[in-house]
Structures are given as structure tokens and as C-alpha cells.
């Protein structure tokens, strides 16, 4: 009689492991607001934080991007406009406006405003094509707008900074444009090369505007407070570069390949929840109950919008590259 063989442990299904990786990606993306705010409170300027984050991440990803390119420089030459637009709007613009919003608002509220981008896309496509969106898209847009009213808590005793709200909405506009840009880019350019090129363009743009005096470019070596822990400035800088950008993007690519870009884009909505959790743990910052309810309505509205195929939104390609928050 042959000895009984022990069955080898089964590997996790790709969908399960992909979901875990996607949630991990959202978790580290959600840290960016807390890391940035801790720096902004010690004297860093928004342009300085964006430049260091993007240029630092580009430096880390340059070698992997060269490997992914395999010497095919014609891919870069043929897509240079996409890379420049992606870097200038999807990286520099998104980050600059979002960090300015974080400076004046809570991290959760700022990110919720930015996540209104899909609703703005629906309104733009509706106006441009005169084609009425599907019922789920309309309901989702209405839910998101109602949620925005609750998030702003217009009747509350604590007034939200209106300039911060405008910064957050500007970030949403940039994110919407970012989705349109990535949806139109062809398959000839590897996502890692597009991301690295975009970071270089975005970081260099912020640095140049700061050096010529258009934007204030300030840094500080003062200690920061994170989760009640007083630490040196390079801790949030390293976290912003290595965790909230490099690790977040790489895990986002892996998750999109395991789950499909559309499913991965839905899971990325958990970034809002993670951002609120991190802000609570690291900055003792928590939106009021009415704002949390409004946030839930915005997320639900975006889910409805993204689930409605006839809405005319950029589909699979738009989710191949994670938004930078």
C-alpha cells in the first residue's frame, strides 16, 4: 500500500490575493494626506511637498521604468504629449490642489471633494454629447451632490473654509481630466513608464515654478507630530515617497492585473475610508457624524456612476493608472 500523500496547501485564488493587494494599495494611498499635513503644519509649502514627493518617487522608479521600456525610446517620443499632460495635470495639478485643500480642511473632507471627479465627468459628457446618462448614473450624481452638502455641513456651528473647498473642487477637476487623459493613451506605453515620466514632469514643474517665484517653495527641518509621536521631518517625507507613492502605485498595478481595472477602480474607493482612519490615528482628526454620512453618500454615488456602463465614462483604460492622492 502506498503511503498516504499529504495534499499541498492551495494557493489563494487570484481574486482573493488581488483584493488584499488592492486594499493594501488604498491603505498606503490614504496615508498621503496625513503625511503631507504634518509637513505643511511645520512650514513646508504645498509646492515643496509635491516636488519632493514626485521627484523622490521618480528617482526610485527610474530604474524599473528603464527595464520596462526595454530600450524602446520611440514609445516615449510617440507619447510625449500624453506624458506631459499627465504630469502637469494628473500629477502636479492634482497634488498641488489636494495638498492646498488638506492645509485648510480635514484630510477626509478634502479627499471626498476630490472624489467628486466621476460626477464632474458625467456632467461634462452630458453637456458635450447631449446624451442623457443612464438612470444609475443620474441617481449616483444626485446622491454625490447631496452627500457634498452634508460634507460641507453648511448648517453646522463650525464653518468650513470656502477657499479650502475651492481647492478640493479644483483637485476634482484635475482628477477628471486625468481620467480622460489616461483613457485615451494607447497600449504602446507601459504604465510604469507613464507614471515615472509623469512624476518627473510634475515634480519638475513644481520645482521650476517655485524657483522662479511663481509659487512659494519652502521646506523645514522642524520635527513633526504623528499619532502623538514627535519625530524628525524625514519620517513623513520617506512615508510620502516610499509608501504613499512608490508602494501604492506598484501594488495598484498588481491589483489591476489580478482583478481587472474596473473592479480595482471600485476597490480604490476605500482610499477615502483609509484616509479618514489614518487622519484620526495620526492627526487626531475626525469628520463630524453628518460629514461621515455625507461621505458615505458620495462614495455610494460614485459606485453607482462607475457601475453604469452606458454613462459614457472612460472605462478600462482610465483605471489602469492609479490616481495620485
KEDRENFI-727609 format. One record per residue (C-alpha): chain; residue in one letter; x, y, z. Coordinates in pm, 1 decimal, always signed. Each point is the difference from the previous one (the first is absolute). Layout:
# KEDRENFI-727609
{rec "A"; "A"; {X; Y; Z}},
...
This chain:
# KEDRENFI-727609
{rec "A"; "X"; {+0.0; +0.0; +0.0}},
{rec "A"; "X"; {+136.4; +333.9; -97.4}},
{rec "A"; "X"; {+42.0; +248.7; +282.0}},
{rec "A"; "X"; {-268.8; +263.2; +15.4}},
{rec "A"; "X"; {+121.5; +323.5; -150.0}},
{rec "A"; "X"; {-65.7; +328.3; +170.3}},
{rec "A"; "X"; {-178.8; +244.7; -224.7}},
{rec "A"; "X"; {+199.7; +312.1; -75.7}},
{rec "A"; "X"; {-150.8; +316.8; +136.7}},
{rec "A"; "X"; {-202.9; +180.6; -261.6}},
{rec "A"; "X"; {+104.8; +346.8; -102.1}},
{rec "A"; "X"; {-244.7; +281.6; +51.4}},
{rec "A"; "X"; {-220.1; +62.2; -304.5}},
{rec "A"; "X"; {+124.9; +288.4; -213.4}},
{rec "A"; "X"; {-316.4; +198.0; +73.7}},
{rec "A"; "X"; {+50.2; -29.9; +377.5}},
{rec "A"; "X"; {+369.4; +88.0; -5.5}},
{rec "A"; "X"; {-74.9; +279.0; -247.1}},
{rec "A"; "X"; {-263.4; +141.2; +235.6}},
{rec "A"; "X"; {+244.9; -5.4; +291.0}},
{rec "A"; "X"; {+262.4; +179.2; -210.9}},
{rec "A"; "X"; {-257.1; +254.6; -121.7}},
{rec "A"; "X"; {-104.7; +78.8; +357.5}},
{rec "A"; "X"; {+366.2; +33.2; +96.6}},
{rec "A"; "X"; {+48.2; +243.6; -286.5}},
{rec "A"; "X"; {-294.1; +212.0; +117.0}},
{rec "A"; "X"; {+130.7; -8.9; +357.4}},
{rec "A"; "X"; {+341.3; +142.5; -92.3}},
{rec "A"; "X"; {-150.5; +247.9; -247.9}},
{rec "A"; "X"; {-221.2; +124.6; +282.8}},
{rec "A"; "X"; {+306.5; +84.9; +209.8}},
{rec "A"; "X"; {+106.2; +281.2; -233.4}},
{rec "A"; "X"; {-231.7; +263.2; +147.2}},
{rec "A"; "X"; {+116.3; -63.7; +356.1}},
{rec "A"; "X"; {+368.5; -1.3; -92.9}},
{rec "A"; "X"; {-39.8; +319.3; -204.6}},
{rec "A"; "X"; {-198.5; +183.9; +265.9}},
{rec "A"; "X"; {+261.6; -76.2; +267.7}},
{rec "A"; "X"; {+260.4; +164.8; -224.9}},
{rec "A"; "X"; {-219.2; +296.6; -98.0}},
{rec "A"; "X"; {-60.3; +78.2; +367.8}},
{rec "A"; "X"; {+374.9; +39.5; +60.5}},
{rec "A"; "X"; {+68.9; +248.5; -279.7}},
{rec "A"; "X"; {+15.6; -204.3; -320.0}},
{rec "A"; "X"; {-183.2; +153.2; -294.1}},
{rec "A"; "X"; {-232.5; -196.1; -225.4}},
{rec "A"; "X"; {+233.2; +37.9; -299.1}},
{rec "A"; "X"; {+291.8; -123.3; +208.8}},
{rec "A"; "X"; {-186.3; -308.3; +121.5}},
{rec "A"; "X"; {-121.8; -88.3; -350.1}},
{rec "A"; "X"; {+344.1; +48.9; -156.5}},
{rec "A"; "X"; {+177.1; -216.3; +259.0}},
{rec "A"; "X"; {-266.1; -271.1; -17.7}},
{rec "A"; "X"; {-4.0; -27.1; -377.6}},
{rec "A"; "X"; {+372.3; +42.0; -67.0}},
{rec "A"; "X"; {+84.9; -242.6; +279.7}},
{rec "A"; "X"; {-239.7; -262.0; -134.0}},
{rec "A"; "X"; {+126.5; +52.0; -355.6}},
{rec "A"; "X"; {+356.7; -57.4; +118.7}},
{rec "A"; "X"; {-101.8; -330.3; +159.7}},
{rec "A"; "X"; {-197.5; -115.5; -307.1}},
{rec "A"; "X"; {+243.6; +111.4; -270.7}},
{rec "A"; "X"; {+193.1; -328.3; -15.9}},
{rec "A"; "X"; {-316.5; -220.4; -9.8}},
{rec "A"; "X"; {-141.1; +232.5; -269.1}},
{rec "A"; "X"; {+315.4; -40.6; -211.2}},
{rec "A"; "X"; {-34.0; -377.0; +32.3}},
{rec "A"; "X"; {-368.0; +13.4; -100.8}},
{rec "A"; "X"; {+87.8; +215.7; -300.6}},
{rec "A"; "X"; {+251.7; -256.5; -139.0}},
{rec "A"; "X"; {+178.9; +275.6; -192.6}},
{rec "A"; "X"; {-309.4; +81.3; -208.9}},
{rec "A"; "X"; {+42.6; +378.0; +15.5}},
{rec "A"; "X"; {-237.2; +48.2; -290.5}},
{rec "A"; "X"; {-279.6; -79.4; +246.0}},
{rec "A"; "X"; {+94.1; +306.2; +203.8}},
{rec "A"; "X"; {+42.3; +222.1; -308.0}},
{rec "A"; "X"; {-337.7; -111.8; -136.4}},
{rec "A"; "X"; {-181.1; +69.5; +328.2}},
{rec "A"; "X"; {+180.7; +308.8; +128.3}},
{rec "A"; "X"; {-316.8; +212.2; -4.4}},
{rec "A"; "X"; {-182.9; -255.2; +215.4}},
{rec "A"; "X"; {+292.2; -10.3; +244.6}},
{rec "A"; "X"; {+16.5; +380.8; +25.5}},
{rec "A"; "X"; {-376.9; +41.7; +46.1}},
{rec "A"; "X"; {-8.7; -284.8; +250.7}},
{rec "A"; "X"; {+287.8; +151.3; +198.1}},
{rec "A"; "X"; {-121.6; +358.8; -13.8}},
{rec "A"; "X"; {-368.1; -65.5; +77.3}},
{rec "A"; "X"; {-30.3; -352.8; +141.4}},
{rec "A"; "X"; {+304.8; +30.6; +225.8}},
{rec "A"; "X"; {+94.5; +363.9; +62.7}},
{rec "A"; "X"; {-350.9; +147.9; -18.3}},
{rec "A"; "X"; {-174.9; -275.9; +194.9}},
{rec "A"; "X"; {+260.4; -5.6; +276.1}},
{rec "A"; "X"; {+37.8; +376.0; +27.1}},
{rec "A"; "X"; {-373.3; +62.8; +34.1}},
{rec "A"; "X"; {-57.1; -298.1; +230.5}},
{rec "A"; "X"; {+282.6; +96.9; +237.9}},
{rec "A"; "X"; {-128.5; +359.4; +4.8}},
{rec "A"; "X"; {-343.5; -136.5; +93.7}},
{rec "A"; "X"; {+154.8; -217.2; +273.2}},
{rec "A"; "X"; {+171.2; +308.4; +140.7}},
{rec "A"; "X"; {-339.1; +165.8; +61.7}},
{rec "A"; "X"; {-236.8; -297.4; +44.2}},
{rec "A"; "X"; {+6.0; -336.5; +168.9}},
{rec "A"; "X"; {+166.2; -274.5; -204.4}},
{rec "A"; "X"; {-326.9; -191.9; -39.2}},
{rec "A"; "X"; {-200.9; +299.8; -123.5}},
{rec "A"; "X"; {+273.7; +100.9; -246.8}},
{rec "A"; "X"; {+17.1; -350.1; -148.1}},
{rec "A"; "X"; {-378.7; -29.2; -24.4}},
{rec "A"; "X"; {-8.2; +322.0; -201.1}},
{rec "A"; "X"; {+266.0; -139.0; -235.2}},
{rec "A"; "X"; {-196.9; -322.6; -42.6}},
{rec "A"; "X"; {-284.6; +197.1; -158.6}},
{rec "A"; "X"; {+198.8; -27.8; -323.6}},
{rec "A"; "X"; {-217.8; -277.2; -154.7}},
{rec "A"; "X"; {-309.1; +217.8; +54.6}},
{rec "A"; "X"; {+169.2; +293.7; -173.5}},
{rec "A"; "X"; {+85.2; -233.7; -288.3}},
{rec "A"; "X"; {-364.1; -103.4; -33.3}},
{rec "A"; "X"; {-114.6; +362.3; -9.4}},
{rec "A"; "X"; {+265.7; +89.4; -258.7}},
{rec "A"; "X"; {-83.4; -294.3; -228.2}},
{rec "A"; "X"; {-372.5; +71.9; +33.0}},
{rec "A"; "X"; {+55.0; +364.0; -102.8}},
{rec "A"; "X"; {+243.9; -85.7; -280.5}},
{rec "A"; "X"; {-194.5; -286.9; -161.2}},
{rec "A"; "X"; {-359.4; +94.7; +90.1}},
{rec "A"; "X"; {-42.5; -369.8; +83.1}},
{rec "A"; "X"; {-189.9; -65.0; +322.2}},
{rec "A"; "X"; {+190.5; -230.4; +240.8}},
{rec "A"; "X"; {-150.6; -320.9; +135.2}},
{rec "A"; "X"; {-231.5; +3.6; +300.1}},
{rec "A"; "X"; {+269.5; -132.2; +236.0}},
{rec "A"; "X"; {+232.4; +278.0; -107.0}},
{rec "A"; "X"; {-265.4; +265.0; +63.3}},
{rec "A"; "X"; {-85.3; -147.4; +340.5}},
{rec "A"; "X"; {+368.7; -26.1; +84.1}},
{rec "A"; "X"; {+63.8; +361.9; -95.2}},
{rec "A"; "X"; {-295.2; +117.5; +211.8}},
{rec "A"; "X"; {+118.6; -210.8; +295.5}},
{rec "A"; "X"; {+353.8; +142.2; -31.0}},
{rec "A"; "X"; {-129.0; +358.9; -15.5}},
{rec "A"; "X"; {-222.7; -59.4; +304.0}},
{rec "A"; "X"; {+297.3; -155.4; +177.8}},
{rec "A"; "X"; {+210.2; +305.7; -84.8}},
{rec "A"; "X"; {-256.2; +224.4; +171.8}},
{rec "A"; "X"; {+27.1; -215.8; +313.3}},
{rec "A"; "X"; {+379.4; -9.0; -13.9}},
{rec "A"; "X"; {+12.4; +380.3; -14.3}},
{rec "A"; "X"; {-235.3; +4.4; +303.3}},
{rec "A"; "X"; {-134.5; +341.2; -98.5}},
{rec "A"; "X"; {-224.1; +21.0; +305.8}},
{rec "A"; "X"; {+263.7; -109.2; +249.7}},
{rec "A"; "X"; {+157.7; +216.0; +267.3}},
{rec "A"; "X"; {+350.3; -46.5; -146.8}},
{rec "A"; "X"; {+38.0; +169.9; -336.6}},
{rec "A"; "X"; {+200.4; -174.7; -270.1}},
{rec "A"; "X"; {+260.6; +216.0; -171.0}},
{rec "A"; "X"; {-153.3; +93.6; -340.6}},
{rec "A"; "X"; {+347.2; +43.4; -154.9}},
{rec "A"; "X"; {+84.2; -355.1; +107.3}},
{rec "A"; "X"; {-320.8; -121.4; -166.9}},
{rec "A"; "X"; {+101.8; +171.1; -325.3}},
{rec "A"; "X"; {+342.5; -165.7; +17.6}},
{rec "A"; "X"; {-168.8; -338.1; +49.4}},
{rec "A"; "X"; {-233.1; +54.3; -295.7}},
{rec "A"; "X"; {+297.0; +108.4; -213.4}},
{rec "A"; "X"; {+166.3; -330.9; +91.5}},
{rec "A"; "X"; {-317.3; -177.6; -114.6}},
{rec "A"; "X"; {+15.4; +180.3; -336.8}},
{rec "A"; "X"; {+364.0; -103.4; -44.0}},
{rec "A"; "X"; {-84.0; -359.5; +92.9}},
{rec "A"; "X"; {-282.3; -3.3; -257.3}},
{rec "A"; "X"; {+238.9; +129.2; -268.7}},
{rec "A"; "X"; {+252.3; -260.6; +114.3}},
{rec "A"; "X"; {-253.5; -278.5; -65.4}},
{rec "A"; "X"; {-70.3; +134.8; -348.7}},
{rec "A"; "X"; {+373.1; +15.8; -76.0}},
{rec "A"; "X"; {+74.5; -354.8; +115.6}},
{rec "A"; "X"; {-307.3; -134.0; -179.1}},
{rec "A"; "X"; {+132.2; +129.5; -332.9}},
{rec "A"; "X"; {+360.2; -117.0; +34.1}},
{rec "A"; "X"; {+79.4; -308.3; -210.8}},
{rec "A"; "X"; {+155.9; -327.8; +105.4}},
{rec "A"; "X"; {+341.0; +83.6; -147.2}},
{rec "A"; "X"; {+116.5; +169.9; +321.1}},
{rec "A"; "X"; {+46.7; -219.1; +312.0}},
{rec "A"; "X"; {-195.6; +138.5; +301.1}},
{rec "A"; "X"; {+315.8; +10.7; +211.8}},
{rec "A"; "X"; {+174.0; +216.9; -261.9}},
{rec "A"; "X"; {-300.7; +233.8; -19.0}},
{rec "A"; "X"; {-6.9; +32.4; +379.6}},
{rec "A"; "X"; {+373.8; +63.3; +30.6}},
{rec "A"; "X"; {-1.6; +253.4; -283.0}},
{rec "A"; "X"; {-303.8; +170.8; +149.7}},
{rec "A"; "X"; {+169.6; +23.3; +339.6}},
{rec "A"; "X"; {+309.7; +153.0; -156.6}},
{rec "A"; "X"; {-208.6; +257.5; -189.8}},
{rec "A"; "X"; {-221.9; +77.0; +300.3}},
{rec "A"; "X"; {+283.4; +26.5; +249.9}},
{rec "A"; "X"; {+215.1; +207.0; -234.7}},
{rec "A"; "X"; {-295.0; +232.1; -69.3}},
{rec "A"; "X"; {-51.5; +70.0; +370.5}},
{rec "A"; "X"; {+372.6; +48.9; +57.9}},
{rec "A"; "X"; {+34.5; +236.8; -299.2}},
{rec "A"; "X"; {-304.2; +209.3; +97.0}},
{rec "A"; "X"; {+143.7; +26.7; +349.2}},
{rec "A"; "X"; {+349.5; +95.3; -114.6}},
{rec "A"; "X"; {-124.4; +281.1; -225.6}},
{rec "A"; "X"; {-226.7; +133.2; +274.4}},
{rec "A"; "X"; {-341.0; -86.8; -144.6}},
{rec "A"; "X"; {-75.9; -232.6; +292.0}},
{rec "A"; "X"; {+149.3; +7.5; +350.3}},
{rec "A"; "X"; {+250.4; -283.2; +32.8}},
{rec "A"; "X"; {+70.4; -61.2; +367.0}},
{rec "A"; "X"; {+138.6; -284.2; +210.1}},
{rec "A"; "X"; {+61.6; -51.4; +368.5}},
{rec "A"; "X"; {+213.8; -229.7; +213.5}},
{rec "A"; "X"; {-218.9; +51.1; +306.2}},
{rec "A"; "X"; {-134.6; -307.0; +174.1}},
{rec "A"; "X"; {-353.1; -121.3; -75.6}},
{rec "A"; "X"; {-281.9; -154.8; +202.1}},
{rec "A"; "X"; {-142.9; -330.7; -121.2}},
{rec "A"; "X"; {-235.5; -199.8; +216.3}},
{rec "A"; "X"; {+119.7; +178.3; +312.9}},
{rec "A"; "X"; {+359.5; -86.6; -89.8}},
{rec "A"; "X"; {+250.4; +279.9; -52.0}},
{rec "A"; "X"; {+236.1; -102.0; -277.2}},
{rec "A"; "X"; {+237.5; +145.1; -255.6}},
{rec "A"; "X"; {-115.0; +153.2; -330.2}},
{rec "A"; "X"; {+142.5; -273.5; -220.2}},
{rec "A"; "X"; {-240.0; -262.3; +141.9}},
{rec "A"; "X"; {-312.9; +148.2; -170.3}},
{rec "A"; "X"; {+209.0; +84.3; -309.2}},
{rec "A"; "X"; {+117.5; -361.7; -28.8}},
{rec "A"; "X"; {-356.0; -120.2; +61.7}},
{rec "A"; "X"; {-136.9; +236.7; -263.0}},
{rec "A"; "X"; {+252.2; -112.5; -262.1}},
{rec "A"; "X"; {+48.1; -372.0; +72.1}},
{rec "A"; "X"; {-339.5; -103.1; +137.2}},
{rec "A"; "X"; {-262.3; +243.3; -133.1}},
{rec "A"; "X"; {+151.6; +22.1; -348.4}},
{rec "A"; "X"; {+241.9; -279.0; -97.2}},
{rec "A"; "X"; {-153.5; -289.5; +195.8}},
{rec "A"; "X"; {-354.9; +124.5; -59.4}},
{rec "A"; "X"; {+49.6; +22.1; -375.1}},
{rec "A"; "X"; {+177.8; -335.1; -38.1}},
{rec "A"; "X"; {-264.0; -184.3; +202.2}},
{rec "A"; "X"; {-268.0; +182.0; -201.2}},
{rec "A"; "X"; {+143.0; -142.3; -322.6}},
{rec "A"; "X"; {+14.1; -351.6; +146.3}},
{rec "A"; "X"; {-359.2; +29.1; +125.8}},
{rec "A"; "X"; {-130.0; +126.8; -335.6}},
{rec "A"; "X"; {+159.0; -297.9; -176.4}},
{rec "A"; "X"; {-140.9; -249.0; +250.8}},
{rec "A"; "X"; {-352.2; +143.9; +26.5}},
{rec "A"; "X"; {-43.7; +188.0; -325.6}},
{rec "A"; "X"; {+22.1; +375.5; -9.3}},
{rec "A"; "X"; {-373.6; +61.1; +48.0}},
{rec "A"; "X"; {-27.3; -207.7; +319.5}},
{rec "A"; "X"; {+325.9; +148.8; +126.5}},
{rec "A"; "X"; {-138.2; +349.8; -58.0}},
{rec "A"; "X"; {-300.0; -82.1; +220.8}},
{rec "A"; "X"; {+224.0; -131.3; +276.3}},
{rec "A"; "X"; {+205.6; +321.1; -22.4}},
{rec "A"; "X"; {-300.5; +184.5; +146.8}},
{rec "A"; "X"; {+103.7; -142.9; +337.1}},
{rec "A"; "X"; {+284.1; +254.7; -11.6}},
{rec "A"; "X"; {-246.2; +251.8; +146.3}},
{rec "A"; "X"; {-70.7; -225.5; +297.5}},
{rec "A"; "X"; {+368.6; -69.3; +56.4}},
{rec "A"; "X"; {+82.9; +371.9; -27.0}},
{rec "A"; "X"; {-256.5; +82.4; +270.4}},
{rec "A"; "X"; {+132.4; -281.6; +220.8}},
{rec "A"; "X"; {+364.9; +108.1; -40.2}},
{rec "A"; "X"; {-87.8; +365.2; +66.4}},
{rec "A"; "X"; {-177.3; -106.8; +318.2}},
{rec "A"; "X"; {+292.0; -214.4; +119.6}},
{rec "A"; "X"; {+285.6; +228.1; -108.0}},
{rec "A"; "X"; {-148.2; +350.4; +23.2}},
{rec "A"; "X"; {-289.0; -47.4; +248.0}},
{rec "A"; "X"; {-224.0; +127.8; -279.6}},
{rec "A"; "X"; {-346.2; -144.7; -57.5}},
{rec "A"; "X"; {-290.6; +142.2; -204.5}},
{rec "A"; "X"; {-324.4; +64.0; +182.8}},
{rec "A"; "X"; {-277.9; -263.7; -20.7}},
{rec "A"; "X"; {-195.9; +199.2; -259.6}},
{rec "A"; "X"; {+315.6; +23.7; -212.9}},
{rec "A"; "X"; {+60.8; -374.2; +31.1}},
{rec "A"; "X"; {-358.3; -58.3; -117.2}},
{rec "A"; "X"; {+60.0; +233.7; -291.6}},
{rec "A"; "X"; {+321.6; -182.6; -81.1}},
{rec "A"; "X"; {-188.1; -329.1; -12.3}},
{rec "A"; "X"; {-248.8; +155.2; -244.2}},
{rec "A"; "X"; {+281.8; +129.0; -223.2}},
{rec "A"; "X"; {+164.7; -342.5; -8.2}},
{rec "A"; "X"; {-335.4; -167.0; -73.4}},
{rec "A"; "X"; {-66.7; +251.4; -275.7}},
{rec "A"; "X"; {+340.1; -60.2; -160.4}},
{rec "A"; "X"; {-60.9; -376.5; +16.5}},
{rec "A"; "X"; {-326.8; +46.4; -190.7}},
{rec "A"; "X"; {+166.8; +223.3; -258.3}},
{rec "A"; "X"; {+289.6; -240.8; -55.0}},
{rec "A"; "X"; {-230.7; -299.7; -26.2}},
{rec "A"; "X"; {-207.5; +151.3; -280.0}},
{rec "A"; "X"; {+172.3; -96.1; -329.2}},
{rec "A"; "X"; {-226.4; +209.7; -226.7}},
{rec "A"; "X"; {+111.2; +312.8; +184.5}},
{rec "A"; "X"; {+269.1; +57.8; -259.6}},
{rec "A"; "X"; {+281.0; +23.7; +252.6}},
{rec "A"; "X"; {+350.3; -104.3; -90.7}},
{rec "A"; "X"; {-1.0; -367.4; +88.6}},
{rec "A"; "X"; {+276.5; -250.8; +39.9}},
{rec "A"; "X"; {+290.1; +220.8; -105.7}},
{rec "A"; "X"; {-92.3; +268.7; +248.1}},
{rec "A"; "X"; {+62.7; -230.5; +290.2}},
{rec "A"; "X"; {+327.9; -144.6; -120.5}},
{rec "A"; "X"; {+195.7; +271.4; +176.1}},
{rec "A"; "X"; {-87.8; +87.3; +358.6}},
{rec "A"; "X"; {-91.1; +361.3; +81.2}},
{rec "A"; "X"; {+256.8; +175.3; +217.5}},
{rec "A"; "X"; {-144.9; +114.0; +333.4}},
